[in-house]
Amino acid sequence: MCKSLHLILIKMHVLEPKHTKLKTEEVEKLVKDLNISLIQLPKIKVTDTALPENSKVGEVIKIERINDEGKSMIYYRVVTV
C-alpha cells in the first residue's frame, strides 16, 4: 500500500516532465519527418513510473521538459519491456 502511494506522489511531482502518449498518426508523421524507424528511438521501460497509465510496449511517448533557460525541449521514447 505504501508503494502505491509513493507512485502516485511521483506522478504528481512538479519537477516531473510531462509524458504524453502519441496517437498512431502522430507516430507515423514523426518517423517520416525524422526518416527513422521506431527501433531507432531511445527506449523507456514499461515499468517507468512517469509513463501515462495503460502505456503498452511499442507505444511512443512524448516527453516535454523545460531547460534552464525556460525553453521547452521535446524528447521521444518508445516503450519497451
N, C-alpha and C positions, 0 to 999 in steps of 0.2 A: 504494500500500500504506500509506503514512503517513497518507493522508487517511482510510482506513477505520479505522485505529487511533484517530485523532482523534475520529471519530464515536462510536465505542464508549465512549471515555472521557467524552464529554459526556453520554451517556445514563446513565452510572453515577454522575454527579456528585451529591453530597449536596444541593447547592443547587437542583438541577433539580426543579421541581414535578412531581408525579405526573400523568401523562397516561393516560387510560383511554378506550377506545372504548365508546360506548353501544350497547346492543342496540336492535333496531328498536322493541320495546315501550317501552323507556325513552325513546327519541326521541319516540314518539307521545305519551307522557304529558307530557314536557317541553313540547312545543309546545302541547298542550292546556292545561296548567296556566298557562303564560305567555301564552296567547292570541296566539301569533305564528306565523309560518311560518319554515321553515328559512332562507330568504334574508334574514331579519331578524337572524339570529345573526351575531356577529362572525366573521371568517374567520381561518383558519390555512392556510398554504401546505402542499401535499402534500410539499414538499421540506424542511420544517422538521425538524431533526434530533431534536427532542424527541418527535415523534409515535411512537406504537407501530408496530412493524413491520407491513407489509402494510396500512397505512391507505390508504383509497381516497377519491377525490373524492366528496363528498356525505355522508360519514360524520360523525357528531357526536362530538367529543372533550370529555371532562370533565377539567378541569384543577383540581387541588387544591393550593392554596398556603397557607402558614402566614404570617399577618401578624405585625407587630412585637409584638403583644400575645399571641401564641400561639394565636390563633383560626384555625380552618380556614375558608378562603374558597374558594368553588367558582365556577368560570367555565366557560362552554361556548363551543366554537368549531366551525364547520363547515369541513371540509377542502375547499380549492379548489385550482385549478391555479396 
